[in-house]
Each structure stands twice: as C-alpha cells, then as structure tokens.
Amino acid sequence: MQAGTRKAYYLLNLGVPLVLAMVVFMLFDLTHLDRMISNLLLDPATGQFPLLHNQWFEKVTHKWPRILPNWTGEAAIIGALLSCLWPLLAKRPTLANNLFLEKSRIAPLLRFTTRYRRDFFFVVVAFALSTTVIHYLKSHTSVYCPVETTLYGGEHLRVEWFENFSWFNKAGDGRCWPGGHASNGFTLLALYFVARRHRWQHARKLLVAILLIGLIYGTTRVLQGWHYMSHTFWAGIFVWLSSWLSALLFYGRKALQAPALRRSQATRTTALSAMPASLRPE
C-alpha cells in the first residue's frame, strides 16, 4: 500500500494506528488484562516482582539500552549544527578549498551533513516532538506505576489514564502512562521515515527492527513491575503518530509514499547526488 493511492497511504499510516489504539483501549483499559499479565509475573512466595530490585537486570535492560536513542539524537543535533557550516565556508573559497580540511576529512563530513541537512533536522524535531507528547501525557494523566499502587504493595490507588486526564492542568504526581522506556526505543521510528524518504529498499526491515526494540524496551519494564503491558503499546502508537506527522511536514506524502528504489537505481541516485550540480545530466 506504500506505493498506492493517497487514501491508501492515510489508511495505512493513520488509520491502522488509530484502530490499534481502539483495540488496546478496549482490550486492556476496559478489562483486567493488564493486571492478569502482571500477576503472572509475581513470585507466589513474596508477592513481589522478582526482577524489581535486580541491579544487573536494571543495568542491562534499562540503563544501557538508553545509549542507542540518546546517541542517535545527539548525532542528529551535531549533524544539524555542522550542516550549517559548509554553506558559510563555500562563500569563502579559500577556506572551503583548504587542504587541511580535505586531508583531515572535515570537508567531506561537512559536505555530507549539508547534503542531508533536512534529515538531521527532521530527526531532531521528531525526537523532540515524540518526547514532548509522551511527557505531556504522563503529567496530564497522573497514572502511578504498578509497584507504586496498593495492588503491589505501594501507597497509591490504581486509576486508568482516562479517569484523571486533563487537557490543561497537571493531573498529579504519577508519571507512568505511557511507557517512557518503551517510547525511547520507539523514537528510532524517525530513522524509518528517513529511509522511506530516500526510498531505501530495506526500510520495512528497519521498521520491524525498531518496533521490536520498542517492544523489548517496554516489556523489560513490565517484568520489573514498573509498567503494564498496555503502556508499551500506547507509547508505540503515540510515538508513531508524532514521528509520522513530523515526516509529513518535512518530506511530504509523495516522498514518503514513493516505491523503494532497486539497487541499480539507488546506486545511480547516490552517484548523482555526490556529483557537482553543474555536471549532473538534465
């Protein structure tokens, strides 16, 4: 459907996530399924989540995985900043053609960042918007994590996100819905839209890999009792919508919907993009 009509494109990229949101809402938020899943993870002897205080598990599944989205975001910011330098140097040929810049690989790097400036800025904006949306929802729903509720030895009552939701005011101190760690993994969806924009033939494989990363990030927190399973699904839905909207604003539907390039086409396109504009064929 990626290469189909405009209607098909919106049905796939907007309609499917909205349908999934309704399914998650009815299947989890209106039932006890979340609690049933979490109860299966409890230690019958202690009534606690066995991995809740496991420092090794916390480090390997929570702290270390943050490196991937954090470094991606930082690389995008650096790339966006560097992309503004080469046009300035180009106005001064003596600096742009400096032998030191070429030998030290600085000039090729600056040219690369300039060529893909829109992609770098898109990733920065997509990451920022996704993070903002997740933080907004957390503060305006005030949902406490499972281990913070009286169901699992905590002090707070369990409430659903729609029971506390407020558009303009912070609902309370709870910060558990949607899943924050899962959303960190899902922010990498921005890379999928970059791949779609460049018509990379493996874009769908990249999409599957990123979705798996987000699911794994979220599930590890469920195993520790810090989230319910539905929190992961909600995080993925909201990050997808935020990233997709950012991609539409930066690239437009036609660029995102264009069919993937074959290997020969991709090679020719890459060669042409690296060629000076004056030498490119009409």
TORMI-190050 format. One line per 3 residues: number of its first residue (from 1); their letters; for each residue z, y, x of N, C-alpha, C, O. Coordinates in steps of 0.2 Angstrom, whole numbers. Example, Ala and Ser with C-alpha at 12.3 -4.5 7.8 and 13.67 -1.06 7.14 Angstrom:
REM residues 2
1 = AS = 39/-28/66/39/-22/62/39/-16/66/42/-17/71; 35/-11/64/36/-5/68/39/0/64/40/6/67
This chain:
REM residues 282
1 = MQA = 0/-6/4/0/0/0/0/6/4/-1/12/2; 1/6/11/1/12/15/-5/15/15/-5/21/15; -11/11/15/-17/15/15/-20/16/8/-26/17/8
4 = GTR = -16/15/3/-19/16/-4/-19/23/-7/-20/27/-3; -18/24/-13/-18/30/-16/-12/34/-15/-7/31/-13; -12/40/-17/-6/44/-17/0/42/-21/5/42/-19
7 = KAY = -2/39/-27/3/36/-32/6/30/-29/12/30/-29; 2/26/-26/5/20/-22/10/22/-17/15/19/-16; 8/27/-13/12/29/-7/19/31/-10/24/29/-7
10 = YLL = 19/36/-15/26/38/-18/29/32/-21/36/32/-21; 26/28/-24/29/22/-27/33/18/-22/38/15/-23; 30/17/-16/32/13/-11/38/16/-7/43/14/-6
13 = NLG = 37/23/-5/42/26/-1/47/30/-5/53/31/-2; 46/32/-11/51/35/-15/54/30/-21/60/30/-22; 49/27/-24/51/23/-30/55/17/-28/60/16/-31
16 = VPL = 53/13/-23/57/7/-21/64/9/-19/68/6/-21; 65/14/-15/72/16/-13/76/18/-19/82/16/-19; 73/21/-24/77/23/-30/78/17/-34/84/17/-37
19 = VLA = 74/12/-34/75/6/-38/81/2/-35/85/0/-38; 80/2/-28/86/-1/-24/93/2/-25/98/-1/-26; 93/9/-26/99/12/-27/102/10/-34/108/9/-35
22 = MVV = 97/9/-39/100/7/-46/102/0/-45/107/-2/-49; 99/-4/-42/101/-11/-41/108/-11/-37/112/-15/-40; 109/-8/-32/115/-8/-28/121/-5/-33/126/-8/-33
25 = FML = 119/0/-37/124/3/-41/126/-2/-46/132/-3/-48; 122/-5/-50/124/-10/-55/127/-16/-52/131/-19/-55; 124/-19/-46/126/-25/-44/133/-24/-40/137/-29/-40
28 = FDL = 134/-19/-37/141/-18/-33/146/-13/-36/151/-15/-37; 143/-7/-38/148/-2/-40/151/-3/-47/156/0/-49; 147/-7/-51/149/-8/-58/152/-15/-59/154/-17/-64
31 = THL = 153/-18/-53/156/-25/-53/161/-26/-48/163/-21/-44; 164/-32/-47/169/-33/-42/166/-36/-36/170/-39/-32; 159/-36/-35/156/-40/-30/158/-38/-23/159/-42/-18
34 = DRM = 159/-31/-22/161/-29/-15/168/-32/-13/169/-34/-8; 173/-32/-18/179/-35/-17/179/-42/-16/183/-45/-11; 175/-45/-19/174/-53/-19/172/-54/-11/174/-59/-8
37 = ISN = 167/-51/-9/164/-52/-2/170/-50/3/171/-54/8; 173/-45/2/179/-43/7/184/-48/7/187/-50/12; 186/-51/1/191/-55/0/190/-62/4/194/-65/6
40 = LLL = 184/-64/4/182/-70/8/183/-69/15/183/-74/19; 183/-63/18/184/-62/25/191/-61/27/193/-61/33; 196/-62/22/203/-61/24/206/-68/27/203/-73/25
43 = DPA = 211/-67/31/215/-73/33/220/-75/28/224/-71/27; 219/-81/25/224/-83/20/231/-82/22/235/-81/18; 233/-83/28/240/-84/31/243/-77/31/248/-76/29
46 = TGQ = 239/-72/33/242/-65/34/239/-60/29/242/-55/28; 234/-62/25/231/-57/20/228/-51/23/226/-46/20; 226/-52/30/223/-46/33/216/-48/36/214/-54/36
49 = FPL = 212/-43/38/205/-45/41/207/-47/48/209/-42/52; 205/-53/50/206/-55/57/203/-50/63/206/-50/68; 198/-47/61/195/-43/67/197/-36/66/194/-32/70
52 = LHN = 201/-34/62/203/-27/61/206/-24/67/204/-18/69; 210/-27/71/213/-24/77/210/-28/84/213/-27/89; 205/-31/83/202/-34/89/198/-29/93/193/-27/91
55 = QWF = 201/-27/99/198/-22/103/192/-24/106/187/-20/106; 191/-30/108/184/-32/111/179/-31/105/173/-29/107; 180/-34/99/175/-33/94/174/-26/92/168/-24/91
58 = EKV = 179/-22/92/178/-15/91/174/-11/96/169/-7/94; 175/-13/102/171/-10/108/163/-12/108/159/-8/108; 162/-19/107/156/-22/107/151/-20/101/145/-19/101
61 = THK = 155/-19/95/151/-18/89/151/-11/86/147/-9/82; 156/-7/89/157/0/86/155/5/91/152/10/90; 159/4/97/158/10/102/152/9/106/148/14/106
64 = WPR = 150/3/108/144/3/112/137/4/108/133/7/111; 137/1/102/131/2/99/129/10/97/123/11/96; 134/14/97/133/21/96/128/24/101/125/29/100
67 = ILP = 128/21/107/124/23/113/116/24/111/113/29/112; 114/19/107/107/19/105/105/25/101/100/29/103; 108/27/95/106/33/91/108/39/95/104/44/95
70 = NWT = 114/39/99/116/45/102/111/47/108/109/53/108; 109/42/111/104/44/117/97/45/114/94/50/117; 95/42/108/89/44/105/89/51/103/84/55/104
73 = GEA = 94/53/100/95/60/98/95/65/103/92/71/103; 99/63/109/99/68/115/92/69/118/90/74/120; 89/63/118/82/63/122/77/67/118/73/71/120
76 = AII = 78/67/111/74/71/107/75/79/108/71/83/108; 82/81/108/84/88/109/81/90/116/78/95/116; 82/86/121/79/88/128/72/89/128/69/93/131
79 = GAL = 68/84/125/61/84/124/59/90/120/54/93/122; 62/92/115/60/98/111/61/104/115/57/109/115; 66/105/119/68/110/123/62/111/129/60/116/130
82 = LSC = 61/105/132/56/105/138/49/107/135/45/110/139; 48/105/129/41/106/126/39/113/126/33/115/125; 44/118/126/43/125/126/42/128/133/40/134/133
85 = LWP = 43/124/138/42/127/145/35/127/147/33/132/150; 31/122/146/24/121/148/20/127/146/16/130/150; 20/129/139/16/134/137/17/141/141/13/145/142
88 = LLA = 24/142/143/26/148/146/23/148/154/21/153/156; 23/142/157/21/141/163/13/141/163/10/144/168; 10/139/158/2/139/158/0/147/158/-6/148/160
91 = KRP = 4/151/156/2/158/156/2/161/163/-1/167/164; 5/157/167/5/159/174/2/154/179/6/149/181; -4/154/180/-7/148/183/-4/146/190/-4/140/192
94 = TLA = -2/151/193/1/150/200/7/145/199/8/141/204; 11/146/194/17/142/193/14/135/190/17/130/192; 10/135/185/8/129/182/4/124/187/5/118/186
97 = NNL = 1/127/191/-3/123/196/1/121/203/-2/119/208; 7/123/202/12/122/208/12/115/211/13/110/207; 10/114/217/10/107/220/17/103/219/17/97/218
100 = FLE = 22/107/220/29/104/219/30/101/212/32/95/211; 28/104/207/28/102/200/25/96/199/27/91/195; 19/95/202/15/89/201/18/83/205/18/78/202
103 = KSR = 19/84/211/22/79/215/29/76/213/30/70/213; 33/81/210/39/79/208/39/76/201/44/74/198; 33/75/198/32/73/191/35/77/186/35/75/180
106 = IAP = 37/83/187/39/88/182/34/91/178/34/91/172; 28/92/181/22/95/177/20/90/172/19/91/166; 19/83/174/17/78/169/22/77/163/20/76/158
109 = LLR = 28/78/165/33/77/160/33/83/155/33/82/149; 32/89/158/32/95/153/25/95/149/26/96/143; 20/92/152/14/92/148/15/86/142/12/87/137
112 = FTT = 18/81/144/20/76/139/24/78/133/22/77/127; 29/82/135/34/84/130/30/90/125/31/90/119; 25/93/128/22/98/125/17/95/120/16/97/114
115 = RYR = 14/90/122/9/86/118/12/83/112/9/83/107; 18/81/113/22/78/107/28/82/105/33/79/102; 27/88/105/32/93/103/34/92/96/40/92/94
118 = RDF = 29/91/91/31/91/84/35/84/83/40/84/79; 34/79/87/38/73/86/45/74/88/50/71/85; 46/77/94/53/78/96/57/83/91/62/81/90
121 = FFV = 53/88/89/57/92/84/58/88/77/63/89/74; 53/84/75/54/80/69/61/76/70/65/75/65; 61/72/76/67/68/77/73/72/76/78/69/73
124 = VVA = 74/77/79/80/82/79/81/83/72/87/83/70; 76/86/68/78/88/62/80/82/57/84/82/53; 76/76/58/78/70/54/85/68/55/88/66/50
127 = FAL = 87/68/61/93/66/63/98/70/60/103/68/57; 97/77/61/102/82/58/103/82/51/108/82/48; 97/81/47/97/81/40/101/74/38/105/75/33
130 = STT = 99/69/41/102/62/39/110/63/40/114/61/35; 112/65/45/119/66/47/122/71/42/128/69/40; 119/76/40/122/81/36/123/78/29/128/79/26
133 = VIH = 118/75/26/118/71/20/124/66/20/128/66/15; 125/62/25/130/57/25/137/61/25/141/59/21; 138/66/29/144/69/29/146/73/23/151/73/21
136 = YLK = 141/76/20/142/79/13/144/74/8/149/75/5; 141/68/8/143/63/3/150/60/4/154/59/0; 152/60/11/158/57/12/164/62/10/169/60/7
139 = SHT = 163/68/11/168/73/9/168/75/2/173/77/0; 162/74/-2/162/76/-9/163/70/-13/162/70/-19; 165/64/-10/167/58/-15/174/56/-13/177/53/-18
142 = SVY = 176/57/-7/183/55/-5/185/48/-7/190/46/-10; 181/43/-4/182/36/-5/186/34/1/183/35/7; 191/30/0/195/28/6/192/21/8/190/17/3
145 = CPV = 193/19/14/191/13/16/195/7/14/201/8/12; 192/1/13/196/-5/10/203/-5/13/208/-6/9; 204/-5/20/211/-6/23/215/0/22/221/-1/23
148 = ETT = 213/5/19/217/11/18/219/11/11/223/15/9; 217/6/7/219/6/0/224/1/-1/226/-4/3; 227/1/-7/233/-3/-9/231/-11/-10/235/-15/-9
151 = LYG = 224/-12/-10/222/-18/-11/223/-22/-5/223/-29/-5; 223/-19/1/223/-22/8/229/-20/12/228/-19/18; 234/-17/9/240/-15/12/240/-8/14/245/-6/18
154 = GEH = 235/-4/11/235/3/13/240/7/8/243/4/4; 239/14/8/243/18/4/239/21/-2/242/24/-7; 232/21/-2/228/25/-7/225/20/-12/224/14/-11
157 = LRV = 224/23/-18/221/19/-23/214/18/-22/210/23/-19; 211/13/-24/204/12/-23/200/15/-29/202/14/-35; 195/19/-27/191/23/-33/184/22/-31/182/21/-25
160 = EWF = 179/22/-36/172/22/-34/170/29/-33/173/34/-35; 164/29/-29/162/36/-27/160/41/-33/161/47/-32; 158/38/-38/156/42/-44/162/45/-48/161/49/-52
163 = ENF = 168/42/-47/174/44/-50/176/50/-47/180/54/-51; 175/52/-41/178/58/-38/172/63/-36/174/68/-34; 166/61/-37/161/65/-35/161/73/-37/162/74/-43
166 = SWF = 160/77/-32/160/84/-34/154/87/-30/154/86/-24; 150/91/-33/144/95/-30/146/100/-25/144/100/-20; 151/104/-27/153/110/-23/159/110/-19/161/114/-15
169 = NKA = 164/106/-21/171/106/-18/172/99/-15/170/94/-17; 176/99/-9/178/93/-6/182/89/-11/187/92/-14; 181/83/-12/185/79/-17/192/76/-14/196/75/-18
172 = GDG = 193/76/-8/199/74/-5/198/72/2/193/74/6; 203/68/5/203/66/12/199/60/14/198/58/20; 197/56/9/194/50/10/187/51/13/183/56/11
175 = RCW = 185/47/18/178/48/21/175/41/23/172/40/28; 174/37/17/172/30/19/165/29/15/162/23/17; 163/33/11/156/31/7/152/37/8/153/43/7
178 = PGG = 145/36/11/143/29/13/145/27/20/149/31/23; 143/22/22/145/19/29/142/23/34/136/24/35; 147/26/38/145/31/44/142/27/50/136/29/52
181 = HAS = 144/21/52/142/17/57/135/15/55/130/15/60; 134/12/49/128/10/47/122/15/47/117/14/49; 124/21/45/120/27/45/117/29/52/112/31/53
184 = NGF = 122/28/57/120/29/64/114/25/66/109/27/69; 114/18/64/109/14/65/103/16/61/97/15/64; 103/18/55/98/19/51/94/26/53/88/27/51
187 = TLL = 98/30/56/94/36/58/88/35/63/84/39/63; 88/29/66/82/27/70/76/26/66/71/26/69; 77/27/59/71/27/55/66/32/57/60/32/55
190 = ALY = 69/38/59/64/43/61/59/41/66/53/43/66; 60/36/70/55/33/75/50/30/71/44/30/74; 52/26/66/46/23/62/41/28/59/35/27/59
193 = FVA = 44/34/57/39/39/54/35/42/60/29/44/59; 38/42/66/33/45/72/28/39/73/22/41/74; 30/33/73/25/28/74/20/28/68/14/27/70
196 = RRH = 21/29/62/17/30/57/12/36/58/6/35/57; 15/41/60/11/47/61/5/46/67/0/48/66; 7/42/72/2/40/77/-2/34/75/-5/31/80
199 = RWQ = -1/31/69/-4/25/67/-4/19/72/-8/16/73; 3/18/74/4/13/79/4/6/75/6/6/69; 0/1/78/-1/-5/74/5/-9/73/6/-13/69
202 = HAR = 11/-8/77/17/-11/76/22/-8/73/28/-9/73; 20/-3/69/25/2/65/30/-2/61/36/-1/60; 27/-7/57/30/-11/52/36/-15/56/41/-16/53
205 = KLL = 34/-18/61/38/-22/65/44/-18/67/50/-20/67; 43/-12/69/48/-7/71/53/-5/65/59/-5/66; 50/-4/59/54/-3/53/58/-9/52/64/-8/51
208 = VAI = 56/-15/52/60/-21/51/66/-21/56/72/-22/54; 64/-20/63/70/-20/68/75/-15/67/81/-16/67; 73/-9/65/78/-3/63/82/-5/57/88/-4/57
211 = LLI = 79/-8/52/83/-9/46/88/-15/48/94/-15/45; 86/-19/52/91/-25/54/97/-22/58/102/-24/58; 95/-17/63/100/-13/67/105/-10/62/111/-11/63
214 = GLI = 103/-6/57/107/-3/52/112/-8/49/118/-7/48; 109/-14/46/112/-19/43/118/-22/47/123/-23/45; 116/-23/53/121/-26/58/126/-21/59/132/-23/59
217 = YGT = 125/-15/61/130/-10/62/135/-10/56/141/-10/57; 132/-10/50/136/-9/44/140/-15/43/146/-15/41; 137/-21/44/141/-27/42/147/-29/47/152/-31/45
220 = TRV = 146/-26/53/152/-27/58/158/-23/55/164/-25/56; 157/-18/52/162/-14/49/165/-17/43/171/-17/42; 161/-21/39/163/-24/34/168/-30/36/173/-31/33
223 = LQG = 166/-33/41/170/-39/44/177/-36/46/182/-40/46; 178/-30/48/184/-27/50/188/-24/44/194/-22/45; 185/-24/39/189/-21/33/188/-13/32/191/-10/28
226 = WHY = 184/-10/36/183/-3/36/178/-1/31/177/5/29; 174/-6/28/169/-4/23/168/-10/19/169/-15/20; 165/-8/13/162/-13/8/155/-14/10/152/-9/13
229 = MSH = 152/-19/8/145/-21/9/140/-16/6/135/-14/9; 142/-13/0/138/-8/-3/137/-2/1/132/2/0; 142/0/5/142/6/9/136/6/14/133/11/15
232 = TFW = 135/0/16/129/-1/21/123/1/17/118/4/20; 122/-2/11/116/-1/8/115/6/6/109/8/6; 120/9/3/119/16/2/118/20/8/114/25/7
235 = AGI = 120/19/13/119/23/19/111/22/21/108/27/23; 109/16/20/102/15/22/97/19/17/92/22/19; 99/19/11/95/22/6/95/30/7/89/33/7
238 = FVW = 101/33/8/101/40/9/98/42/16/94/47/16; 98/38/21/95/40/27/88/39/27/84/43/29; 85/34/23/78/33/22/75/39/18/70/42/21
241 = LSS = 78/41/13/76/47/9/76/53/13/71/57/13; 81/54/17/82/60/21/76/60/27/73/66/28; 75/55/30/70/54/35/63/55/33/59/58/36
244 = WLS = 62/52/27/56/52/24/54/59/22/48/61/23; 59/63/19/57/69/17/56/74/23/51/78/23; 59/73/28/58/77/34/51/75/37/48/80/39
247 = ALL = 49/69/37/42/67/39/37/70/35/32/72/38; 38/70/28/33/73/24/32/81/26/27/83/26; 38/84/27/37/91/29/34/92/36/30/97/37
250 = FYG = 35/88/40/32/89/47/25/86/48/21/89/51; 23/81/44/17/77/46/12/78/40/6/78/40; 15/78/34/11/77/28/10/70/26/10/66/30
253 = RKA = 8/69/19/7/62/17/1/59/20/2/53/22; -4/62/21/-10/59/23/-10/56/30/-12/51/31; -6/60/34/-5/57/41/0/51/41/-1/47/45
256 = LQA = 4/51/37/9/45/36/6/39/33/8/34/34; 1/41/29/-2/35/25/-8/32/28/-10/27/26; -11/36/33/-17/33/36/-16/26/39/-10/24/41
259 = PAL = -21/22/39/-20/15/41/-19/15/49/-21/19/52; -16/9/51/-14/9/58/-21/8/62/-26/5/60; -21/11/68/-26/10/72/-27/3/76/-22/0/77
262 = RRS = -33/1/76/-34/-5/80/-33/-3/88/-33/2/90; -32/-9/92/-30/-7/99/-36/-3/102/-34/1/106; -42/-5/101/-48/-1/104/-48/6/102/-49/11/106
265 = QAT = -46/7/95/-46/14/93/-40/18/96/-41/24/98; -34/14/96/-28/18/99/-30/20/107/-27/25/109; -33/15/110/-34/17/117/-39/23/118/-38/27/122
268 = RTT = -44/23/114/-49/29/114/-45/35/112/-46/40/115; -41/35/107/-37/41/105/-32/43/110/-32/49/111; -29/39/114/-24/41/119/-28/44/125/-26/49/127
271 = ALS = -34/41/126/-38/44/132/-41/51/130/-41/55/134; -43/52/124/-45/59/121/-39/64/121/-40/69/123; -33/62/119/-28/66/119/-26/69/126/-23/74/127
274 = AMP = -27/64/131/-25/66/138/-30/70/141/-29/73/147; -36/71/138/-42/74/141/-41/82/139/-39/83/134; -43/86/144/-43/93/143/-47/95/137/-53/91/136
277 = ASL = -46/100/133/-49/101/126/-56/103/128/-61/101/123; -58/106/133/-65/108/135/-69/102/136/-76/103/136; -66/96/138/-70/91/140/-71/85/134/-75/81/135
280 = RPE = -67/87/129/-67/82/123/-74/82/119/-77/87/119; -76/76/117/-83/76/113/-81/79/106/-76/79/104; -86/82/104/-86/86/97/-85/80/92/-85/82/86
